[in-house]
């Protein structure tokens, strides 16, 4: 099981066409701090019907897009 599985499941159940979450929200949902390993794990998200569209370090947020 992926350490980000709770986040992927959250997106699958609650996300729309797109969903923007702050780093703080991601940490609360996933139950762990977001770190550089997120970049490696994000490819798992396609199995849940989403992809990471944009990571903004300035805004400290991630934009997720539903796959078509």
N, C-alpha and C positions, 0 to 999 in steps of 0.2 A: 504494500500500500504506500502510495506517495505521501510525503509529509504535507503536501498541498492539497490532498484529496478533499478535505472539508471545504476549501475554497472553490475547487472545481465543481463540487456537488452544489454548493450555494449558487454559483453562476447558472448551472444547468436548471435549477429549480426557480430561481428568482430573477434571472437576467432577461432583458428584452432583446431587441436587435443590437443594442449596445449598452454597456454598463461601465460607468467610471467609478472607481473606488480609490480612496486615499490609501496611502501606505498604512495608516493607523487602522482603517477599516479592514484592510486585508489581514493585518496582524491579529485583529480581534476575531475575525472569521476563521482564520487558519489555526489560531491558537499558538502562534510562534512568530518571532520577529522576521520580517522580510530581509533577505540579504542577497548577496550576489548569486547564490545558488538558484534563486528564482529564475534567472535567465536560462539555466539548464533544464529546470522542471517545466517551464512554460510550454514546451512542445507536447506535453501530456494532455494539455487542455483540448486539443483537437478531438480527442476521443469523447469529449463531453459536448462537442458541437460549437466550441468557441475558439478564438485565437486572440493573442495579445496584439492589439493594433498599435498602441503607443505607450511608452513609459516616459513620464515626465519627471525628471529629477527636480526641476524648478518648482513644479506644483506638487511634487511628492504624490503622484497619482498614476494609476494604470487604467488605460482604456481597453476594454474587452469588446470584441465584435463577434456576433453570431455568424457562423459559417453558413453560406448559402447553398 
